[in-house]
């Protein structure tokens, strides 16, 4: 079993909003922003895009599992962030 952590920082480098763990050819991506119910913020979407691009180029990965920490898988788009856009 090998573990690979590849994630984007939300605010501080120690706070990862997306976690990646590779287990026997399966990449497990875990949404890790339970305070916002794993909303799809710009940072989360960028982290997911980066992770999926990396997985697409990784020939050892045969499957991807999406998981989440916290009480909800995802609340959908981050409406507070969207409403601040011009």
PDB file with SEQRES, HELIX, SHEET and CRYST1 records, atoms N, CA, C and O in Angstrom:
SEQRES   1 A   86  UNK UNK UNK UNK UNK UNK UNK UNK UNK UNK UNK UNK UNK          
SEQRES   2 A   86  UNK UNK UNK UNK UNK UNK UNK UNK UNK UNK UNK UNK UNK          
SEQRES   3 A   86  UNK UNK UNK UNK UNK UNK UNK UNK UNK UNK UNK UNK UNK          
SEQRES   4 A   86  UNK UNK UNK UNK UNK UNK UNK UNK UNK UNK UNK UNK UNK          
SEQRES   5 A   86  UNK UNK UNK UNK UNK UNK UNK UNK UNK UNK UNK UNK UNK          
SEQRES   6 A   86  UNK UNK UNK UNK UNK UNK UNK UNK UNK UNK UNK UNK UNK          
SEQRES   7 A   86  UNK UNK UNK UNK UNK UNK UNK UNK                              
HELIX    1 AA1 UNK A   34  UNK A   36  5                                   3    
HELIX    2 AA2 UNK A   42  UNK A   56  1                                  15    
HELIX    3 AA3 UNK A   79  UNK A   83  1                                   5    
SHEET    1 AA1 3 UNK A  18  UNK A  23  0                                        
SHEET    2 AA1 3 UNK A  26  UNK A  31 -1                                        
SHEET    3 AA1 3 UNK A  63  UNK A  68  1                                        
CRYST1    1.000    1.000    1.000  90.00  90.00  90.00 P 1           1          
ATOM      1  N   UNK A   1       0.847  -1.167   0.000  1.00  0.00           N  
ATOM      2  CA  UNK A   1       0.000   0.000   0.000  1.00  0.00           C  
ATOM      3  C   UNK A   1       0.892   1.229   0.000  1.00  0.00           C  
ATOM      4  O   UNK A   1       1.782   1.365   0.840  1.00  0.00           O  
ATOM      5  N   UNK A   2       0.646   2.125  -0.952  1.00  0.00           N  
ATOM      6  CA  UNK A   2       1.395   3.374  -0.954  1.00  0.00           C  
ATOM      7  C   UNK A   2       0.430   4.526  -0.790  1.00  0.00           C  
ATOM      8  O   UNK A   2      -0.689   4.502  -1.302  1.00  0.00           O  
ATOM      9  N   UNK A   3       0.877   5.522  -0.075  1.00  0.00           N  
ATOM     10  CA  UNK A   3       0.034   6.698   0.145  1.00  0.00           C  
ATOM     11  C   UNK A   3       0.687   7.882  -0.542  1.00  0.00           C  
ATOM     12  O   UNK A   3       1.897   8.083  -0.431  1.00  0.00           O  
ATOM     13  N   UNK A   4      -0.093   8.649  -1.237  1.00  0.00           N  
ATOM     14  CA  UNK A   4       0.383   9.835  -1.928  1.00  0.00           C  
ATOM     15  C   UNK A   4      -0.560  10.970  -1.581  1.00  0.00           C  
ATOM     16  O   UNK A   4      -1.755  10.905  -1.873  1.00  0.00           O  
ATOM     17  N   UNK A   5      -0.031  11.997  -0.965  1.00  0.00           N  
ATOM     18  CA  UNK A   5      -0.871  13.148  -0.633  1.00  0.00           C  
ATOM     19  C   UNK A   5      -0.551  14.257  -1.607  1.00  0.00           C  
ATOM     20  O   UNK A   5       0.597  14.685  -1.725  1.00  0.00           O  
ATOM     21  N   UNK A   6      -1.573  14.719  -2.304  1.00  0.00           N  
ATOM     22  CA  UNK A   6      -1.433  15.784  -3.283  1.00  0.00           C  
ATOM     23  C   UNK A   6      -2.671  16.646  -3.145  1.00  0.00           C  
ATOM     24  O   UNK A   6      -3.759  16.252  -3.565  1.00  0.00           O  
ATOM     25  N   UNK A   7      -2.513  17.816  -2.560  1.00  0.00           N  
ATOM     26  CA  UNK A   7      -3.702  18.622  -2.298  1.00  0.00           C  
ATOM     27  C   UNK A   7      -3.381  20.098  -2.382  1.00  0.00           C  
ATOM     28  O   UNK A   7      -2.220  20.505  -2.383  1.00  0.00           O  
ATOM     29  N   UNK A   8      -4.424  20.879  -2.450  1.00  0.00           N  
ATOM     30  CA  UNK A   8      -4.285  22.333  -2.470  1.00  0.00           C  
ATOM     31  C   UNK A   8      -4.560  22.880  -1.083  1.00  0.00           C  
ATOM     32  O   UNK A   8      -5.356  22.320  -0.328  1.00  0.00           O  
ATOM     33  N   UNK A   9      -3.908  23.956  -0.759  1.00  0.00           N  
ATOM     34  CA  UNK A   9      -4.126  24.581   0.549  1.00  0.00           C  
ATOM     35  C   UNK A   9      -5.311  25.520   0.466  1.00  0.00           C  
ATOM     36  O   UNK A   9      -5.476  26.244  -0.516  1.00  0.00           O  
ATOM     37  N   UNK A  10      -6.141  25.506   1.509  1.00  0.00           N  
ATOM     38  CA  UNK A  10      -7.292  26.414   1.563  1.00  0.00           C  
ATOM     39  C   UNK A  10      -6.817  27.801   1.987  1.00  0.00           C  
ATOM     40  O   UNK A  10      -6.997  28.772   1.252  1.00  0.00           O  
ATOM     41  N   UNK A  11      -6.219  27.895   3.154  1.00  0.00           N  
ATOM     42  CA  UNK A  11      -5.717  29.188   3.619  1.00  0.00           C  
ATOM     43  C   UNK A  11      -4.267  29.047   4.068  1.00  0.00           C  
ATOM     44  O   UNK A  11      -3.398  29.792   3.617  1.00  0.00           O  
ATOM     45  N   UNK A  12      -4.015  28.113   4.935  1.00  0.00           N  
ATOM     46  CA  UNK A  12      -2.653  27.880   5.410  1.00  0.00           C  
ATOM     47  C   UNK A  12      -2.122  26.613   4.758  1.00  0.00           C  
ATOM     48  O   UNK A  12      -2.903  25.717   4.437  1.00  0.00           O  
ATOM     49  N   UNK A  13      -0.816  26.518   4.555  1.00  0.00           N  
ATOM     50  CA  UNK A  13      -0.258  25.329   3.921  1.00  0.00           C  
ATOM     51  C   UNK A  13      -0.602  24.028   4.639  1.00  0.00           C  
ATOM     52  O   UNK A  13      -0.589  22.967   4.015  1.00  0.00           O  
ATOM     53  N   UNK A  14      -0.908  24.083   5.926  1.00  0.00           N  
ATOM     54  CA  UNK A  14      -1.207  22.863   6.672  1.00  0.00           C  
ATOM     55  C   UNK A  14      -2.671  22.439   6.554  1.00  0.00           C  
ATOM     56  O   UNK A  14      -3.031  21.357   7.018  1.00  0.00           O  
ATOM     57  N   UNK A  15      -3.520  23.266   5.946  1.00  0.00           N  
ATOM     58  CA  UNK A  15      -4.931  22.942   5.805  1.00  0.00           C  
ATOM     59  C   UNK A  15      -5.191  22.503   4.376  1.00  0.00           C  
ATOM     60  O   UNK A  15      -5.264  23.339   3.475  1.00  0.00           O  
ATOM     61  N   UNK A  16      -5.332  21.200   4.157  1.00  0.00           N  
ATOM     62  CA  UNK A  16      -5.531  20.668   2.827  1.00  0.00           C  
ATOM     63  C   UNK A  16      -7.015  20.480   2.560  1.00  0.00           C  
ATOM     64  O   UNK A  16      -7.710  19.851   3.358  1.00  0.00           O  
ATOM     65  N   UNK A  17      -7.510  21.017   1.447  1.00  0.00           N  
ATOM     66  CA  UNK A  17      -8.932  20.876   1.140  1.00  0.00           C  
ATOM     67  C   UNK A  17      -9.212  19.637   0.304  1.00  0.00           C  
ATOM     68  O   UNK A  17     -10.365  19.227   0.169  1.00  0.00           O  
ATOM     69  N   UNK A  18      -8.167  19.036  -0.258  1.00  0.00           N  
ATOM     70  CA  UNK A  18      -8.331  17.804  -1.020  1.00  0.00           C  
ATOM     71  C   UNK A  18      -7.190  16.871  -0.669  1.00  0.00           C  
ATOM     72  O   UNK A  18      -6.019  17.242  -0.757  1.00  0.00           O  
ATOM     73  N   UNK A  19      -7.532  15.681  -0.279  1.00  0.00           N  
ATOM     74  CA  UNK A  19      -6.533  14.682   0.076  1.00  0.00           C  
ATOM     75  C   UNK A  19      -6.519  13.601  -0.989  1.00  0.00           C  
ATOM     76  O   UNK A  19      -7.562  13.271  -1.552  1.00  0.00           O  
ATOM     77  N   UNK A  20      -5.356  13.051  -1.271  1.00  0.00           N  
ATOM     78  CA  UNK A  20      -5.242  11.940  -2.205  1.00  0.00           C  
ATOM     79  C   UNK A  20      -4.450  10.824  -1.557  1.00  0.00           C  
ATOM     80  O   UNK A  20      -3.389  11.039  -0.973  1.00  0.00           O  
ATOM     81  N   UNK A  21      -4.996   9.629  -1.678  1.00  0.00           N  
ATOM     82  CA  UNK A  21      -4.302   8.435  -1.199  1.00  0.00           C  
ATOM     83  C   UNK A  21      -4.422   7.386  -2.294  1.00  0.00           C  
ATOM     84  O   UNK A  21      -5.514   7.132  -2.802  1.00  0.00           O  
ATOM     85  N   UNK A  22      -3.297   6.778  -2.656  1.00  0.00           N  
ATOM     86  CA  UNK A  22      -3.281   5.714  -3.657  1.00  0.00           C  
ATOM     87  C   UNK A  22      -3.158   4.374  -2.944  1.00  0.00           C  
ATOM     88  O   UNK A  22      -2.243   4.152  -2.151  1.00  0.00           O  
ATOM     89  N   UNK A  23      -4.110   3.479  -3.250  1.00  0.00           N  
ATOM     90  CA  UNK A  23      -4.114   2.156  -2.624  1.00  0.00           C  
ATOM     91  C   UNK A  23      -4.327   1.125  -3.720  1.00  0.00           C  
ATOM     92  O   UNK A  23      -5.421   1.026  -4.277  1.00  0.00           O  
ATOM     93  N   UNK A  24      -3.300   0.365  -4.029  1.00  0.00           N  
ATOM     94  CA  UNK A  24      -3.387  -0.752  -4.984  1.00  0.00           C  
ATOM     95  C   UNK A  24      -4.080  -0.360  -6.285  1.00  0.00           C  
ATOM     96  O   UNK A  24      -5.019  -1.034  -6.708  1.00  0.00           O  
ATOM     97  N   UNK A  25      -3.633   0.723  -6.926  1.00  0.00           N  
ATOM     98  CA  UNK A  25      -4.186   1.139  -8.199  1.00  0.00           C  
ATOM     99  C   UNK A  25      -5.450   1.963  -8.114  1.00  0.00           C  
ATOM    100  O   UNK A  25      -6.033   2.304  -9.143  1.00  0.00           O  
ATOM    101  N   UNK A  26      -5.886   2.288  -6.911  1.00  0.00           N  
ATOM    102  CA  UNK A  26      -7.090   3.102  -6.722  1.00  0.00           C  
ATOM    103  C   UNK A  26      -6.672   4.424  -6.085  1.00  0.00           C  
ATOM    104  O   UNK A  26      -6.050   4.446  -5.023  1.00  0.00           O  
ATOM    105  N   UNK A  27      -7.021   5.522  -6.748  1.00  0.00           N  
ATOM    106  CA  UNK A  27      -6.761   6.851  -6.190  1.00  0.00           C  
ATOM    107  C   UNK A  27      -8.014   7.286  -5.439  1.00  0.00           C  
ATOM    108  O   UNK A  27      -9.095   7.376  -6.021  1.00  0.00           O  
ATOM    109  N   UNK A  28      -7.863   7.554  -4.156  1.00  0.00           N  
ATOM    110  CA  UNK A  28      -8.976   8.015  -3.330  1.00  0.00           C  
ATOM    111  C   UNK A  28      -8.789   9.513  -3.118  1.00  0.00           C  
ATOM    112  O   UNK A  28      -7.831   9.947  -2.478  1.00  0.00           O  
ATOM    113  N   UNK A  29      -9.721  10.300  -3.667  1.00  0.00           N  
ATOM    114  CA  UNK A  29      -9.717  11.750  -3.482  1.00  0.00           C  
ATOM    115  C   UNK A  29     -10.767  12.082  -2.433  1.00  0.00           C  
ATOM    116  O   UNK A  29     -11.942  11.750  -2.594  1.00  0.00           O  
ATOM    117  N   UNK A  30     -10.340  12.739  -1.359  1.00  0.00           N  
ATOM    118  CA  UNK A  30     -11.251  13.067  -0.260  1.00  0.00           C  
ATOM    119  C   UNK A  30     -11.396  14.571  -0.131  1.00  0.00           C  
ATOM    120  O   UNK A  30     -10.429  15.286   0.130  1.00  0.00           O  
ATOM    121  N   UNK A  31     -12.630  15.041  -0.321  1.00  0.00           N  
ATOM    122  CA  UNK A  31     -12.927  16.453  -0.096  1.00  0.00           C  
ATOM    123  C   UNK A  31     -12.768  16.706   1.399  1.00  0.00           C  
ATOM    124  O   UNK A  31     -13.333  15.979   2.216  1.00  0.00           O  
ATOM    125  N   UNK A  32     -12.002  17.732   1.759  1.00  0.00           N  
ATOM    126  CA  UNK A  32     -11.650  17.921   3.164  1.00  0.00           C  
ATOM    127  C   UNK A  32     -11.859  19.364   3.601  1.00  0.00           C  
ATOM    128  O   UNK A  32     -10.930  20.020   4.072  1.00  0.00           O  
ATOM    129  N   UNK A  33     -13.086  19.853   3.441  1.00  0.00           N  
ATOM    130  CA  UNK A  33     -13.441  21.185   3.906  1.00  0.00           C  
ATOM    131  C   UNK A  33     -14.809  21.108   4.589  1.00  0.00           C  
ATOM    132  O   UNK A  33     -15.770  21.732   4.137  1.00  0.00           O  
ATOM    133  N   UNK A  34     -14.891  20.336   5.686  1.00  0.00           N  
ATOM    134  CA  UNK A  34     -16.195  20.110   6.318  1.00  0.00           C  
ATOM    135  C   UNK A  34     -16.862  21.378   6.846  1.00  0.00           C  
ATOM    136  O   UNK A  34     -18.085  21.407   6.982  1.00  0.00           O  
ATOM    137  N   UNK A  35     -16.097  22.423   7.145  1.00  0.00           N  
ATOM    138  CA  UNK A  35     -16.690  23.665   7.645  1.00  0.00           C  
ATOM    139  C   UNK A  35     -17.643  24.282   6.625  1.00  0.00           C  
ATOM    140  O   UNK A  35     -18.623  24.923   7.003  1.00  0.00           O  
ATOM    141  N   UNK A  36     -17.361  24.093   5.327  1.00  0.00           N  
ATOM    142  CA  UNK A  36     -18.242  24.607   4.273  1.00  0.00           C  
ATOM    143  C   UNK A  36     -19.050  23.472   3.642  1.00  0.00           C  
ATOM    144  O   UNK A  36     -19.623  23.623   2.563  1.00  0.00           O  
ATOM    145  N   UNK A  37     -19.084  22.339   4.334  1.00  0.00           N  
ATOM    146  CA  UNK A  37     -19.753  21.138   3.818  1.00  0.00           C  
ATOM    147  C   UNK A  37     -19.195  20.751   2.456  1.00  0.00           C  
ATOM    148  O   UNK A  37     -19.921  20.339   1.552  1.00  0.00           O  
ATOM    149  N   UNK A  38     -17.860  20.901   2.341  1.00  0.00           N  
ATOM    150  CA  UNK A  38     -17.133  20.532   1.130  1.00  0.00           C  
ATOM    151  C   UNK A  38     -17.702  21.208  -0.112  1.00  0.00           C  
ATOM    152  O   UNK A  38     -17.829  20.589  -1.168  1.00  0.00           O  
ATOM    153  N   UNK A  39     -18.040  22.485   0.031  1.00  0.00           N  
ATOM    154  CA  UNK A  39     -18.604  23.215  -1.106  1.00  0.00           C  
ATOM    155  C   UNK A  39     -17.587  23.301  -2.239  1.00  0.00           C  
ATOM    156  O   UNK A  39     -16.377  23.227  -2.024  1.00  0.00           O  
ATOM    157  N   UNK A  40     -18.108  23.458  -3.436  1.00  0.00           N  
ATOM    158  CA  UNK A  40     -17.265  23.528  -4.624  1.00  0.00           C  
ATOM    159  C   UNK A  40     -16.807  24.962  -4.851  1.00  0.00           C  
ATOM    160  O   UNK A  40     -17.286  25.660  -5.745  1.00  0.00           O  
ATOM    161  N   UNK A  41     -15.874  25.370  -4.020  1.00  0.00           N  
ATOM    162  CA  UNK A  41     -15.281  26.698  -4.144  1.00  0.00           C  
ATOM    163  C   UNK A  41     -14.318  26.687  -5.328  1.00  0.00           C  
ATOM    164  O   UNK A  41     -14.021  25.632  -5.888  1.00  0.00           O  
ATOM    165  N   UNK A  42     -13.838  27.858  -5.698  1.00  0.00           N  
ATOM    166  CA  UNK A  42     -12.847  27.923  -6.775  1.00  0.00           C  
ATOM    167  C   UNK A  42     -11.612  27.110  -6.411  1.00  0.00           C  
ATOM    168  O   UNK A  42     -11.054  26.416  -7.261  1.00  0.00           O  
ATOM    169  N   UNK A  43     -11.185  27.190  -5.160  1.00  0.00           N  
ATOM    170  CA  UNK A  43     -10.012  26.438  -4.721  1.00  0.00           C  
ATOM    171  C   UNK A  43     -10.253  24.927  -4.793  1.00  0.00           C  
ATOM    172  O   UNK A  43      -9.371  24.172  -5.203  1.00  0.00           O  
ATOM    173  N   UNK A  44     -11.457  24.489  -4.390  1.00  0.00           N  
ATOM    174  CA  UNK A  44     -11.775  23.062  -4.440  1.00  0.00           C  
ATOM    175  C   UNK A  44     -11.822  22.578  -5.880  1.00  0.00           C  
ATOM    176  O   UNK A  44     -11.286  21.516  -6.196  1.00  0.00           O  
ATOM    177  N   UNK A  45     -12.459  23.347  -6.755  1.00  0.00           N  
ATOM    178  CA  UNK A  45     -12.542  22.952  -8.163  1.00  0.00           C  
ATOM    179  C   UNK A  45     -11.157  22.894  -8.795  1.00  0.00           C  
ATOM    180  O   UNK A  45     -10.875  21.999  -9.592  1.00  0.00           O  
ATOM    181  N   UNK A  46     -10.296  23.836  -8.449  1.00  0.00           N  
ATOM    182  CA  UNK A  46      -8.930  23.827  -8.970  1.00  0.00           C  
ATOM    183  C   UNK A  46      -8.166  22.608  -8.456  1.00  0.00           C  
ATOM    184  O   UNK A  46      -7.456  21.949  -9.215  1.00  0.00           O  
ATOM    185  N   UNK A  47      -8.313  22.313  -7.164  1.00  0.00           N  
ATOM    186  CA  UNK A  47      -7.630  21.150  -6.585  1.00  0.00           C  
ATOM    187  C   UNK A  47      -8.118  19.857  -7.234  1.00  0.00           C  
ATOM    188  O   UNK A  47      -7.316  18.974  -7.537  1.00  0.00           O  
ATOM    189  N   UNK A  48      -9.425  19.742  -7.449  1.00  0.00           N  
ATOM    190  CA  UNK A  48      -9.975  18.555  -8.108  1.00  0.00           C  
ATOM    191  C   UNK A  48      -9.455  18.445  -9.541  1.00  0.00           C  
ATOM    192  O   UNK A  48      -9.069  17.363  -9.984  1.00  0.00           O  
ATOM    193  N   UNK A  49      -9.447  19.561 -10.260  1.00  0.00           N  
ATOM    194  CA  UNK A  49      -8.939  19.549 -11.633  1.00  0.00           C  
ATOM    195  C   UNK A  49      -7.487  19.134 -11.702  1.00  0.00           C  
ATOM    196  O   UNK A  49      -7.108  18.323 -12.548  1.00  0.00           O  
ATOM    197  N   UNK A  50      -6.666  19.687 -10.812  1.00  0.00           N  
ATOM    198  CA  UNK A  50      -5.245  19.333 -10.770  1.00  0.00           C  
ATOM    199  C   UNK A  50      -5.049  17.856 -10.438  1.00  0.00           C  
ATOM    200  O   UNK A  50      -4.230  17.175 -11.056  1.00  0.00           O  
ATOM    201  N   UNK A  51      -5.803  17.370  -9.461  1.00  0.00           N  
ATOM    202  CA  UNK A  51      -5.678  15.966  -9.058  1.00  0.00           C  
ATOM    203  C   UNK A  51      -6.119  15.025 -10.173  1.00  0.00           C  
ATOM    204  O   UNK A  51      -5.461  14.018 -10.431  1.00  0.00           O  
ATOM    205  N   UNK A  52      -7.224  15.345 -10.831  1.00  0.00           N  
ATOM    206  CA  UNK A  52      -7.713  14.484 -11.907  1.00  0.00           C  
ATOM    207  C   UNK A  52      -6.785  14.515 -13.116  1.00  0.00           C  
ATOM    208  O   UNK A  52      -6.629  13.503 -13.800  1.00  0.00           O  
ATOM    209  N   UNK A  53      -6.172  15.657 -13.386  1.00  0.00           N  
ATOM    210  CA  UNK A  53      -5.189  15.735 -14.469  1.00  0.00           C  
ATOM    211  C   UNK A  53      -3.981  14.864 -14.150  1.00  0.00           C  
ATOM    212  O   UNK A  53      -3.488  14.133 -15.009  1.00  0.00           O  
ATOM    213  N   UNK A  54      -3.506  14.947 -12.907  1.00  0.00           N  
ATOM    214  CA  UNK A  54      -2.370  14.118 -12.498  1.00  0.00           C  
ATOM    215  C   UNK A  54      -2.718  12.635 -12.587  1.00  0.00           C  
ATOM    216  O   UNK A  54      -1.897  11.830 -13.028  1.00  0.00           O  
ATOM    217  N   UNK A  55      -3.926  12.271 -12.171  1.00  0.00           N  
ATOM    218  CA  UNK A  55      -4.364  10.874 -12.225  1.00  0.00           C  
ATOM    219  C   UNK A  55      -4.454  10.398 -13.669  1.00  0.00           C  
ATOM    220  O   UNK A  55      -4.108   9.255 -13.965  1.00  0.00           O  
ATOM    221  N   UNK A  56      -4.911  11.257 -14.564  1.00  0.00           N  
ATOM    222  CA  UNK A  56      -5.031  10.888 -15.981  1.00  0.00           C  
ATOM    223  C   UNK A  56      -3.680  10.517 -16.580  1.00  0.00           C  
ATOM    224  O   UNK A  56      -3.614   9.718 -17.515  1.00  0.00           O  
ATOM    225  N   UNK A  57      -2.611  11.086 -16.052  1.00  0.00           N  
ATOM    226  CA  UNK A  57      -1.268  10.798 -16.547  1.00  0.00           C  
ATOM    227  C   UNK A  57      -0.558   9.706 -15.755  1.00  0.00           C  
ATOM    228  O   UNK A  57       0.578   9.354 -16.073  1.00  0.00           O  
ATOM    229  N   UNK A  58      -1.196   9.179 -14.751  1.00  0.00           N  
ATOM    230  CA  UNK A  58      -0.601   8.154 -13.884  1.00  0.00           C  
ATOM    231  C   UNK A  58      -1.097   6.780 -14.316  1.00  0.00           C  
ATOM    232  O   UNK A  58      -2.228   6.402 -14.011  1.00  0.00           O  
ATOM    233  N   UNK A  59      -0.261   6.035 -15.023  1.00  0.00           N  
ATOM    234  CA  UNK A  59      -0.655   4.729 -15.568  1.00  0.00           C  
ATOM    235  C   UNK A  59      -0.891   3.670 -14.495  1.00  0.00           C  
ATOM    236  O   UNK A  59      -1.453   2.615 -14.786  1.00  0.00           O  
ATOM    237  N   UNK A  60      -0.471   3.935 -13.260  1.00  0.00           N  
ATOM    238  CA  UNK A  60      -0.674   2.952 -12.195  1.00  0.00           C  
ATOM    239  C   UNK A  60      -2.082   3.023 -11.600  1.00  0.00           C  
ATOM    240  O   UNK A  60      -2.505   2.106 -10.895  1.00  0.00           O  
ATOM    241  N   UNK A  61      -2.808   4.108 -11.880  1.00  0.00           N  
ATOM    242  CA  UNK A  61      -4.160   4.276 -11.329  1.00  0.00           C  
ATOM    243  C   UNK A  61      -5.179   3.668 -12.282  1.00  0.00           C  
ATOM    244  O   UNK A  61      -5.230   4.014 -13.463  1.00  0.00           O  
ATOM    245  N   UNK A  62      -6.000   2.745 -11.744  1.00  0.00           N  
ATOM    246  CA  UNK A  62      -7.030   2.075 -12.541  1.00  0.00           C  
ATOM    247  C   UNK A  62      -8.432   2.541 -12.192  1.00  0.00           C  
ATOM    248  O   UNK A  62      -9.364   2.317 -12.964  1.00  0.00           O  
ATOM    249  N   UNK A  63      -8.601   3.185 -11.044  1.00  0.00           N  
ATOM    250  CA  UNK A  63      -9.923   3.649 -10.613  1.00  0.00           C  
ATOM    251  C   UNK A  63      -9.749   4.849  -9.690  1.00  0.00           C  
ATOM    252  O   UNK A  63      -8.702   5.040  -9.072  1.00  0.00           O  
ATOM    253  N   UNK A  64     -10.825   5.660  -9.617  1.00  0.00           N  
ATOM    254  CA  UNK A  64     -10.837   6.832  -8.740  1.00  0.00           C  
ATOM    255  C   UNK A  64     -12.079   6.739  -7.859  1.00  0.00           C  
ATOM    256  O   UNK A  64     -13.178   6.464  -8.341  1.00  0.00           O  
ATOM    257  N   UNK A  65     -11.889   6.970  -6.574  1.00  0.00           N  
ATOM    258  CA  UNK A  65     -12.998   7.015  -5.621  1.00  0.00           C  
ATOM    259  C   UNK A  65     -13.052   8.426  -5.051  1.00  0.00           C  
ATOM    260  O   UNK A  65     -12.041   8.957  -4.592  1.00  0.00           O  
ATOM    261  N   UNK A  66     -14.236   9.027  -5.082  1.00  0.00           N  
ATOM    262  CA  UNK A  66     -14.431  10.333  -4.459  1.00  0.00           C  
ATOM    263  C   UNK A  66     -15.092  10.129  -3.104  1.00  0.00           C  
ATOM    264  O   UNK A  66     -16.110   9.447  -2.993  1.00  0.00           O  
ATOM    265  N   UNK A  67     -14.505  10.726  -2.081  1.00  0.00           N  
ATOM    266  CA  UNK A  67     -15.021  10.610  -0.711  1.00  0.00           C  
ATOM    267  C   UNK A  67     -15.016  12.004  -0.097  1.00  0.00           C  
ATOM    268  O   UNK A  67     -14.548  12.960  -0.716  1.00  0.00           O  
ATOM    269  N   UNK A  68     -15.534  12.118   1.111  1.00  0.00           N  
ATOM    270  CA  UNK A  68     -15.565  13.415   1.782  1.00  0.00           C  
ATOM    271  C   UNK A  68     -15.488  13.248   3.287  1.00  0.00           C  
ATOM    272  O   UNK A  68     -15.988  12.269   3.841  1.00  0.00           O  
ATOM    273  N   UNK A  69     -14.860  14.207   3.942  1.00  0.00           N  
ATOM    274  CA  UNK A  69     -14.848  14.286   5.401  1.00  0.00           C  
ATOM    275  C   UNK A  69     -15.966  15.218   5.836  1.00  0.00           C  
ATOM    276  O   UNK A  69     -16.268  16.194   5.149  1.00  0.00           O  
ATOM    277  N   UNK A  70     -16.579  14.925   6.969  1.00  0.00           N  
ATOM    278  CA  UNK A  70     -17.601  15.802   7.511  1.00  0.00           C  
ATOM    279  C   UNK A  70     -19.001  15.258   7.331  1.00  0.00           C  
ATOM    280  O   UNK A  70     -19.184  14.126   6.884  1.00  0.00           O  
ATOM    281  N   UNK A  71     -20.010  16.083   7.688  1.00  0.00           N  
ATOM    282  CA  UNK A  71     -21.394  15.621   7.697  1.00  0.00           C  
ATOM    283  C   UNK A  71     -22.053  15.556   6.324  1.00  0.00           C  
ATOM    284  O   UNK A  71     -23.136  14.986   6.193  1.00  0.00           O  
ATOM    285  N   UNK A  72     -21.420  16.130   5.293  1.00  0.00           N  
ATOM    286  CA  UNK A  72     -22.025  16.135   3.959  1.00  0.00           C  
ATOM    287  C   UNK A  72     -20.966  15.831   2.917  1.00  0.00           C  
ATOM    288  O   UNK A  72     -19.808  16.221   3.064  1.00  0.00           O  
ATOM    289  N   UNK A  73     -21.370  15.127   1.858  1.00  0.00           N  
ATOM    290  CA  UNK A  73     -20.416  14.878   0.769  1.00  0.00           C  
ATOM    291  C   UNK A  73     -20.024  16.205   0.130  1.00  0.00           C  
ATOM    292  O   UNK A  73     -18.840  16.537   0.065  1.00  0.00           O  
ATOM    293  N   UNK A  74     -21.000  16.959  -0.338  1.00  0.00           N  
ATOM    294  CA  UNK A  74     -20.744  18.291  -0.882  1.00  0.00           C  
ATOM    295  C   UNK A  74     -22.049  19.072  -0.944  1.00  0.00           C  
ATOM    296  O   UNK A  74     -23.091  18.542  -1.330  1.00  0.00           O  
ATOM    297  N   UNK A  75     -21.973  20.330  -0.559  1.00  0.00           N  
ATOM    298  CA  UNK A  75     -23.143  21.201  -0.594  1.00  0.00           C  
ATOM    299  C   UNK A  75     -23.351  21.797  -1.986  1.00  0.00           C  
ATOM    300  O   UNK A  75     -24.307  22.542  -2.196  1.00  0.00           O  
ATOM    301  N   UNK A  76     -22.481  21.485  -2.928  1.00  0.00           N  
ATOM    302  CA  UNK A  76     -22.564  22.079  -4.260  1.00  0.00           C  
ATOM    303  C   UNK A  76     -21.705  23.327  -4.320  1.00  0.00           C  
ATOM    304  O   UNK A  76     -20.784  23.494  -3.521  1.00  0.00           O  
ATOM    305  N   UNK A  77     -22.005  24.196  -5.264  1.00  0.00           N  
ATOM    306  CA  UNK A  77     -21.205  25.409  -5.420  1.00  0.00           C  
ATOM    307  C   UNK A  77     -21.239  26.265  -4.164  1.00  0.00           C  
ATOM    308  O   UNK A  77     -22.233  26.294  -3.440  1.00  0.00           O  
ATOM    309  N   UNK A  78     -20.154  26.948  -3.924  1.00  0.00           N  
ATOM    310  CA  UNK A  78     -20.049  27.862  -2.794  1.00  0.00           C  
ATOM    311  C   UNK A  78     -20.779  29.157  -3.169  1.00  0.00           C  
ATOM    312  O   UNK A  78     -20.221  30.010  -3.860  1.00  0.00           O  
ATOM    313  N   UNK A  79     -22.033  29.300  -2.711  1.00  0.00           N  
ATOM    314  CA  UNK A  79     -22.865  30.436  -3.105  1.00  0.00           C  
ATOM    315  C   UNK A  79     -22.331  31.766  -2.586  1.00  0.00           C  
ATOM    316  O   UNK A  79     -22.479  32.789  -3.255  1.00  0.00           O  
ATOM    317  N   UNK A  80     -21.718  31.773  -1.411  1.00  0.00           N  
ATOM    318  CA  UNK A  80     -21.134  33.018  -0.897  1.00  0.00           C  
ATOM    319  C   UNK A  80     -20.031  33.506  -1.829  1.00  0.00           C  
ATOM    320  O   UNK A  80     -19.928  34.699  -2.111  1.00  0.00           O  
ATOM    321  N   UNK A  81     -19.218  32.587  -2.297  1.00  0.00           N  
ATOM    322  CA  UNK A  81     -18.139  32.944  -3.196  1.00  0.00           C  
ATOM    323  C   UNK A  81     -18.693  33.415  -4.547  1.00  0.00           C  
ATOM    324  O   UNK A  81     -18.203  34.392  -5.113  1.00  0.00           O  
ATOM    325  N   UNK A  82     -19.699  32.731  -5.053  1.00  0.00           N  
ATOM    326  CA  UNK A  82     -20.301  33.116  -6.333  1.00  0.00           C  
ATOM    327  C   UNK A  82     -20.966  34.482  -6.270  1.00  0.00           C  
ATOM    328  O   UNK A  82     -20.912  35.236  -7.241  1.00  0.00           O  
ATOM    329  N   UNK A  83     -21.591  34.813  -5.148  1.00  0.00           N  
ATOM    330  CA  UNK A  83     -22.300  36.089  -5.026  1.00  0.00           C  
ATOM    331  C   UNK A  83     -21.329  37.271  -4.932  1.00  0.00           C  
ATOM    332  O   UNK A  83     -21.727  38.406  -5.192  1.00  0.00           O  
ATOM    333  N   UNK A  84     -20.084  37.034  -4.574  1.00  0.00           N  
ATOM    334  CA  UNK A  84     -19.075  38.092  -4.508  1.00  0.00           C  
ATOM    335  C   UNK A  84     -18.474  38.412  -5.868  1.00  0.00           C  
ATOM    336  O   UNK A  84     -17.788  39.424  -6.012  1.00  0.00           O  
ATOM    337  N   UNK A  85     -18.715  37.577  -6.860  1.00  0.00           N  
ATOM    338  CA  UNK A  85     -18.145  37.794  -8.186  1.00  0.00           C  
ATOM    339  C   UNK A  85     -18.845  38.959  -8.881  1.00  0.00           C  
ATOM    340  O   UNK A  85     -20.050  39.153  -8.727  1.00  0.00           O  
ATOM    341  N   UNK A  86     -18.072  39.731  -9.648  1.00  0.00           N  
ATOM    342  CA  UNK A  86     -18.682  40.864 -10.361  1.00  0.00           C  
ATOM    343  C   UNK A  86     -19.606  40.413 -11.473  1.00  0.00           C  
ATOM    344  O   UNK A  86     -20.193  41.246 -12.163  1.00  0.00           O  
TER     345      UNK A  86                                                      
END                                                                             
